Amino acid sequence: MKLNPDCMRDLLLYLEDKLSVSESKLEPGVFSFDCLTLKQISQDLPSYSSSELVNTIITLNDGGFIITAVDKCGAGICHLDVNQITYRGYQFIKKIRPETVWSKVKNACTHVGSFSIDLVSLTGTRILSSLATSYLGL
């Protein structure tokens, strides 16, 4: 299965918007991450199949962009929650958030023939730097 870069971006932006931290009502000063289940994510991102979302979530977890909780049943996955976005994940989101930047990243990666996460991140960084330099007139 190929990693869909649009699914990756949409998922990260969705998680950034929906994930939260709550303080316990029973124990003031104790905080916990409010997770999102695969079912919730699938309902809110209907343009992607559950299998595509699972693949993207697991890949982003493996890459250190998000933290998940996975319950396995034999060789399969019974339950999948996303708990939080990591620092690395937030840095990546900053590089691909603007639609104008994302459009240029996709165009560049399509021409190169690779949508590796590292290439997408590097391309986003370079495009943002170029836009900032141009804005400053340097």
MIZAFI-481865 format. One record per residue (C-alpha): z, x, y; residue number from 1. Coordinates in nm, 3 decimals, padded with zeros to 5 digits. Layout:
// MIZAFI-481865
<node <Z X Y> NUM>
...
***
This chain:
// MIZAFI-481865
<node <00.000 00.000 00.000> 1>
<node <-00.091 00.133 00.342> 2>
<node <00.159 00.139 00.626> 3>
<node <00.037 -00.102 00.894> 4>
<node <00.101 00.059 01.235> 5>
<node <00.098 -00.278 01.412> 6>
<node <00.361 -00.409 01.169> 7>
<node <00.570 -00.096 01.230> 8>
<node <00.557 -00.141 01.608> 9>
<node <00.611 -00.518 01.600> 10>
<node <00.903 -00.479 01.360> 11>
<node <01.076 -00.214 01.571> 12>
<node <01.033 -00.416 01.892> 13>
<node <01.161 -00.726 01.711> 14>
<node <01.464 -00.540 01.575> 15>
<node <01.542 -00.400 01.918> 16>
<node <01.540 -00.754 02.057> 17>
<node <01.732 -00.925 01.775> 18>
<node <01.989 -00.676 01.642> 19>
<node <02.333 -00.686 01.799> 20>
<node <02.689 -00.557 01.778> 21>
<node <02.984 -00.795 01.773> 22>
<node <03.354 -00.752 01.830> 23>
<node <03.576 -00.905 01.566> 24>
<node <03.763 -01.215 01.685> 25>
<node <04.041 -01.144 01.436> 26>
<node <04.068 -00.775 01.517> 27>
<node <03.996 -00.703 01.885> 28>
<node <03.853 -00.355 01.935> 29>
<node <03.681 -00.358 01.596> 30>
<node <03.301 -00.377 01.619> 31>
<node <03.033 -00.434 01.358> 32>
<node <02.656 -00.442 01.348> 33>
<node <02.511 -00.788 01.294> 34>
<node <02.238 -00.739 01.036> 35>
<node <01.908 -00.920 00.996> 36>
<node <01.796 -01.032 00.652> 37>
<node <01.446 -00.996 00.518> 38>
<node <01.424 -01.377 00.514> 39>
<node <01.503 -01.395 00.888> 40>
<node <01.259 -01.118 00.970> 41>
<node <00.983 -01.279 00.759> 42>
<node <01.033 -01.614 00.933> 43>
<node <01.021 -01.456 01.278> 44>
<node <00.721 -01.230 01.204> 45>
<node <00.495 -01.468 01.006> 46>
<node <00.178 -01.268 01.069> 47>
<node <00.301 -01.009 00.814> 48>
<node <00.358 -01.071 00.444> 49>
<node <00.703 -01.016 00.296> 50>
<node <00.570 -00.725 00.090> 51>
<node <00.422 -00.563 00.402> 52>
<node <00.755 -00.605 00.583> 53>
<node <00.951 -00.463 00.288> 54>
<node <00.721 -00.160 00.274> 55>
<node <00.754 -00.105 00.650> 56>
<node <01.133 -00.151 00.651> 57>
<node <01.182 00.090 00.360> 58>
<node <00.947 00.347 00.520> 59>
<node <01.124 00.323 00.858> 60>
<node <01.457 00.362 00.680> 61>
<node <01.331 00.666 00.488> 62>
<node <01.201 00.814 00.814> 63>
<node <01.539 00.779 00.984> 64>
<node <01.428 00.513 01.234> 65>
<node <01.650 00.231 01.105> 66>
<node <01.949 00.185 00.876> 67>
<node <01.926 -00.072 00.600> 68>
<node <02.137 -00.212 00.319> 69>
<node <01.943 -00.253 -00.005> 70>
<node <02.059 -00.418 -00.327> 71>
<node <01.841 -00.321 -00.620> 72>
<node <01.785 -00.523 -00.935> 73>
<node <01.648 -00.286 -01.194> 74>
<node <01.329 -00.145 -01.044> 75>
<node <01.311 -00.415 -00.776> 76>
<node <01.487 -00.511 -00.454> 77>
<node <01.708 -00.821 -00.463> 78>
<node <01.840 -00.814 -00.109> 79>
<node <01.738 -00.623 00.203> 80>
<node <01.916 -00.622 00.540> 81>
<node <01.844 -00.420 00.851> 82>
<node <02.167 -00.308 01.017> 83>
<node <02.067 -00.095 01.312> 84>
<node <01.811 00.119 01.489> 85>
<node <01.889 00.490 01.498> 86>
<node <01.858 00.725 01.795> 87>
<node <01.530 00.851 01.647> 88>
<node <01.411 00.491 01.620> 89>
<node <01.491 00.417 01.985> 90>
<node <01.308 00.733 02.094> 91>
<node <01.004 00.622 01.896> 92>
<node <01.016 00.273 02.047> 93>
<node <01.013 00.421 02.397> 94>
<node <00.687 00.600 02.314> 95>
<node <00.503 00.296 02.179> 96>
<node <00.651 00.005 02.377> 97>
<node <00.397 -00.032 02.662> 98>
<node <00.092 -00.222 02.541> 99>
<node <-00.136 00.006 02.744> 100>
<node <00.008 00.312 02.569> 101>
<node <-00.005 00.146 02.226> 102>
<node <-00.370 00.058 02.275> 103>
<node <-00.452 00.422 02.356> 104>
<node <-00.239 00.549 02.065> 105>
<node <-00.423 00.319 01.823> 106>
<node <-00.761 00.426 01.961> 107>
<node <-00.676 00.797 01.933> 108>
<node <-00.532 00.766 01.582> 109>
<node <-00.830 00.561 01.467> 110>
<node <-01.065 00.836 01.587> 111>
<node <-00.854 01.104 01.417> 112>
<node <-00.832 00.896 01.101> 113>
<node <-00.455 00.903 01.059> 114>
<node <-00.166 00.680 01.155> 115>
<node <00.113 00.903 01.032> 116>
<node <00.440 00.828 01.208> 117>
<node <00.454 01.186 01.340> 118>
<node <00.100 01.163 01.482> 119>
<node <00.168 00.822 01.639> 120>
<node <00.485 00.961 01.798> 121>
<node <00.316 01.276 01.927> 122>
<node <00.020 01.079 02.062> 123>
<node <00.255 00.834 02.236> 124>
<node <00.442 01.125 02.395> 125>
<node <00.121 01.286 02.519> 126>
<node <-00.018 00.961 02.658> 127>
<node <00.308 00.881 02.840> 128>
<node <00.319 01.235 02.982> 129>
<node <-00.041 01.207 03.096> 130>
<node <00.027 00.872 03.265> 131>
<node <00.338 01.010 03.438> 132>
<node <00.150 01.321 03.554> 133>
<node <-00.134 01.108 03.686> 134>
<node <00.111 00.875 03.863> 135>
<node <00.282 01.170 04.031> 136>
<node <-00.053 01.317 04.134> 137>
<node <00.012 01.648 03.960> 138>
***
